[in-house]
Amino acid sequence: MVTNRLDWPSGEIEVTGGRLAYHRTGGGGPAIVLSHGLTDNGLCWARLAEALSPDFDLILLDARGHGASSPPGNEGIAPETPGRDLAEAIKGLGLSRVIAMGHSMGARATAACAAGDPDLIRAVVLEDPPLVPPMDAEAAAKRLARFREQVEQLRAMTDAELLALGRRQSPAWENQEYPAWIASKRQVAHNALPILPTPWQEDIRRIRAPTLLIHGDAGRGSMVGAAEAREARDLNRDLRALRIEGAGHNVRRENFPAFLLAVRSFLGEL
């Protein structure tokens, strides 16, 4: 193991067809496994992990095709891979009954893992998952092509250009959010986009752990609107939904105090 700039141990876990890299805060508290969003890396959770580390043992995973983890195969990421990777990582670390938290595509992976391997998961926090209809084959192909172009454009930019882009797109973020965000854009693979052909409702319905769905305002870019939040609550009686004011898709980055308060309150009830 080596240490990162925050002096957290890092390592790798074997999963089907590759390995996942991670950083871990350690400590004797309950384990929280963090799954980041598309094009990010595990250290994009650093601010939250620092805040929670006195009470919890946080594992910041790099998803397949992101950070220091293995790239996808030639065919890209299969629909079942993100949830399976997360379950295998939890088992590979010798953990069970963890708190699983994810953002965006990482939230979809978290929901899939909790639905498919309920014995592994004690509680679930979903930060603005893409609760959108599944794509057909034509739409998926177009989305993959756009993603490849986006990755190539990001990787061609200098750090200064990426910082300017981040500040222009996300002026509400604190400065400490940008270093990991910039580094992650250098690491993401061009075929790291998982296409999810199954309806999100299937996973939400099957989760058996207490679940907190945190989302922002649709007008600010949140991928969960009032209708989706209501449907999620109707599908699962163990799920509560919370809209945080002044935030869009990146809820914790845009209103960190409110996000942290919501997470602490939820975890305090377990």
N, C-alpha and C positions, 0 to 999 in steps of 0.2 A: 504494500500500500504506500501511496504518497500522500502529501497534504496539499490542500489548495490555499488560496490567499486568506481564507477564513480559518485555516488550521483545522479543517474538517477532514477526516480520513476519506479516501476515495478507493474504489475498487471496481471489479467487474463480476458479473454473474452470467453463467452460461444459460442460454435459452435455446429453444429449437432453432437451428440454423444460424446461430450467431451468439452474440454476447451483448449485455447491456452494461453501460458504465453508470456509476452512481457516486454521490458524495453523501456522507452520513454525519450528523451532528453528534451522535452518541448520547450517553446519559441513561439513567435508569427509568425514565418515564415510558408511557405507552408509545408504541411505534406509530408514526404517521408516514405513509408512503405517498409521495407527491409526483404527479404526472403532468408535465407541461403541455402547452399548446403547440400547434403547428409552427415550425421554423424556430422555436425557442430551444432552450436546453434546460437541464435540471437546475443550474445555478440561477436561472431566472426566478426561482422561488426564494432566493437568498434572504431577501428582506423579511419575508414571513417566517422563514426558518429561524432566523436570528431572534425574532420576537417570541417564538414558541419554544425555543430550545431549552430554556430553564426547566420546562415541565414535560417535554416530550422528546423522543428519539426520532428525528426526522431523516428520512431517506429520500434524496433528491435524484430521481432517475433521469437518465438521458434515454429518450425513446429511440427505437430502431430508426436509423437514418438521420439521427440528430446527435449533437454533442460528440462524445467520444465513443458512442455505441456503433455496432456493426451496421454497414449499409444494407439496404434491402437487396434481394436477388434481382436478376434481370427483369423479372416480371413485376417488380415493385412490391408493395405491401398488400397481402391478401386481407380480405375483410375480417377474418377471425384473428389476425395476428396481434393487434394492439391489446385486446383483452387477455389473450393467451400469454403474451409476453409479460404482462403485469402479474398474472397469477404465478407464472414460473419464477419470476423474480422474487416474489414474496416467499415462495417455497424455498428457493435457492438460498435465501438469506436466513432460513431456519425460523421464519416468522409465521404466525397465524393470528387470527382475530385482530388484524390491524385496522387502523383508521385509514381509509383511502380517500385522497383528495386529488381532484384533477381540474384543469382549466381547458376549455374549448375541446379540441380533439382528445386531449388527455382526460377530460371529463367523460367523453363518450367511452374511452377505453376503461375508465374506472367503473362506469355503469355496467359495461359488458362483463368485466371481471366479477363485480359484485353479484350480477345476475347468474353467471355461469359457475362460480365457485363460492357460494354463500358462506361456507364454513371458514373461509379465509378472512372475511371482512366483518369487523365489529360495527363500523359506522362509515358513512359516505358523505363527502362534501363535493358538490358539483358547482364549479364556477363557470357560469354562462356556457353550457354545452350547446353545440349546434343542433337544436331541436327543429330540424328541417326535414322535409320529405326526402326519401331516397332518390338518387339519380338513376335515370335509365342509362343504357350503354353509351348512347350518343352524347348525352350531357356529361357523363363521366369522362369520356375521351377528351372532350373540349376542356374540362376542368383540369385534367392532368397536363394538357398542353400548356395551359395558362400558368400552371404551377411551375413547370419546367422553365418557362420564360422568366417568371418572377425570381426563381432561385438564381438563374444566370445573371440577371440584372443586379441582384443584391451582392453576389459574390464578386462582381466586377467593380463595386464601389469601394472607395477608401474608407477608413474609419471615420474621418472627418465628414465625408459625404453621408455615411450611414447615420452619424450622430445628428446631422442637420435634418435628414429625412425623419428620424425618430422624433425629434423635437417639433418638426412641422406637423407630423401626423398625430402626435400624442403630447400636446403641450402641457397637459395636467400631470404628467409623470414627474416624480422626483428624480434628481440627477443620478442617484444611486441605482436606478433601474437600467440605465443605458449600457454600462460595460458588458454585462452578461448578454443583454439583447444583441449588442453589436457582435460579440464573439460568436453567438449562436448562428448568425447569418453567414458566417464563414464556414460553418460545419455542416449545415443541412444538405442532405443528398437531393439530387434533382428528382428522384422517384420516391420520395419519402411521404407522399400524400396517400393515406389510406382512403379508399372509396367505400362507403358504408351503404350496401344495397338494402339492408333491412330497416324497417321503421324503428325509430328511437323508442316508440311506445313499448315495444316488446321487452327491452331491457329494463326500462323504468318499472314496468308491471311486475317483473320477476325479482327485483331487489327486496331482500328480507331484512336488511339492516336499517336502523334509523338514518334518514337521509336529509341533508340540507341542500336545497337548490338555491344558489345565490345568483342573481342576475341584475343587470342594470336597466337603463331606459332604452327602449327600442329606437327612439329618436336620436340617441347617441351611439347607436351601433350594436346594442345588445342583440344576441341571437335568440333570446327568449323573450317573447312578448307576454302580455297578460293572458292571452288565450292559451298559449303553450304552458304557462305556469299553472293555470287552472286545470288544464287537462292532465298534467303530471300529478297534481294533487288528487284528482279524481281516480287516476289509475293506481295510486299507491297510498294507502292510509298512513304509512310510516314516513311519508315525505312531507316536508314543509318547504314552502317557497318564500323567498325574501327578496324584494326589490330594493336596491341601494341607490339612493338619490345621487345625482351628479356623476354617474359612471355609465360606461357603455359596455363593450365586450371585455375589456381588461379591468374588471371590477376592482381587484385588489391594488392595481397600479394607479387607478384614477380616484379612488376614495379608500385609501389604505386604513385609516382609523376606523371607519364604519365596517369594513370587511373584517378586520382583526377582531373588533368587538363582537360581530355576529358569530365568527368561528369560535372564539373563546366561550361565548355564552352556550353555544351548541355543545361543545366538547365538555363543558362543565356539567351538563345534564346526564352524561353517559354513566 
